[in-house]
Amino acid sequence: MKLLIVLLVVLAGVWLWRRGRRLPPTRDPARPSGQAALPMVRCARCGVHVPGDMVVHGRQGGYCCAAHRQEAEGA
């Protein structure tokens, strides 16, 4: 009988320990939950991917900076 009680106490302790270890789902603090992720655009000159709102647009595509647009297009 003692063995059964000890076994139940150990099982309850393991259950409580595992239940406490579960972490709640985390959210990205930089992005509100309702906002969608921005598409990444590849620079036509060097190949670096930049967020869609930071792209410098040119005749031959998107660039990571104005210097690469000038080098590639000669503008």
C-alpha positions as CSV (number, residue, x, y, z in Angstrom):
1,M,0.0,0.0,0.0
2,K,2.9,2.4,0.8
3,L,4.4,1.6,-2.6
4,L,1.2,2.6,-4.3
5,I,1.0,5.9,-2.5
6,V,4.6,6.7,-3.2
7,L,4.1,5.9,-6.9
8,L,1.1,8.1,-7.1
9,V,3.0,11.0,-5.4
10,V,5.9,10.6,-7.8
11,L,3.6,10.5,-10.9
12,A,1.7,13.6,-9.6
13,G,5.0,15.4,-9.2
14,V,6.2,14.4,-12.7
15,W,2.9,15.5,-14.1
16,L,3.1,18.9,-12.3
17,W,6.7,19.4,-13.3
18,R,6.0,18.7,-17.0
19,R,2.9,20.9,-17.0
20,G,4.9,23.8,-15.5
21,R,7.7,23.5,-18.2
22,R,5.3,24.1,-21.1
23,L,5.9,27.6,-22.4
24,P,3.1,29.7,-23.7
25,P,3.2,30.6,-27.4
26,T,5.4,33.6,-27.9
27,R,4.7,36.4,-30.3
28,D,7.2,38.6,-32.2
29,P,7.2,41.8,-30.2
30,A,8.4,43.9,-33.2
31,R,5.3,43.0,-35.3
32,P,1.7,43.3,-34.1
33,S,-0.3,40.1,-34.5
34,G,-2.6,41.5,-37.3
35,Q,0.2,42.7,-39.5
36,A,1.5,40.5,-42.3
37,A,5.2,39.9,-43.0
38,L,6.8,42.0,-45.8
39,P,8.0,40.2,-48.9
40,M,11.8,40.1,-49.4
41,V,13.2,41.4,-52.7
42,R,16.6,40.4,-54.1
43,C,19.0,43.2,-55.2
44,A,19.6,43.0,-58.9
45,R,23.3,44.0,-58.4
46,C,24.6,42.1,-55.4
47,G,21.9,39.5,-54.6
48,V,21.2,40.7,-51.0
49,H,17.6,40.3,-49.9
50,V,15.9,43.4,-48.5
51,P,12.4,44.0,-47.1
52,G,9.9,45.2,-49.7
53,D,9.5,48.6,-48.1
54,M,13.2,49.4,-48.3
55,V,13.8,48.5,-51.9
56,V,15.2,51.2,-54.3
57,H,13.3,50.7,-57.5
58,G,15.0,51.0,-60.9
59,R,14.5,50.2,-64.6
60,Q,16.1,46.8,-64.2
61,G,14.5,45.7,-60.9
62,G,14.9,46.4,-57.2
63,Y,18.2,47.3,-55.5
64,C,19.3,47.3,-51.9
65,C,20.7,50.9,-52.1
66,A,20.9,53.9,-54.5
67,A,24.6,53.2,-55.1
68,H,23.8,49.8,-56.6
69,R,21.1,51.2,-58.7
70,Q,23.5,53.8,-60.1
71,E,26.2,51.2,-60.7
72,A,23.9,48.8,-62.5
73,E,21.9,51.4,-64.6
74,G,24.5,54.1,-65.0
75,A,22.0,56.8,-63.9
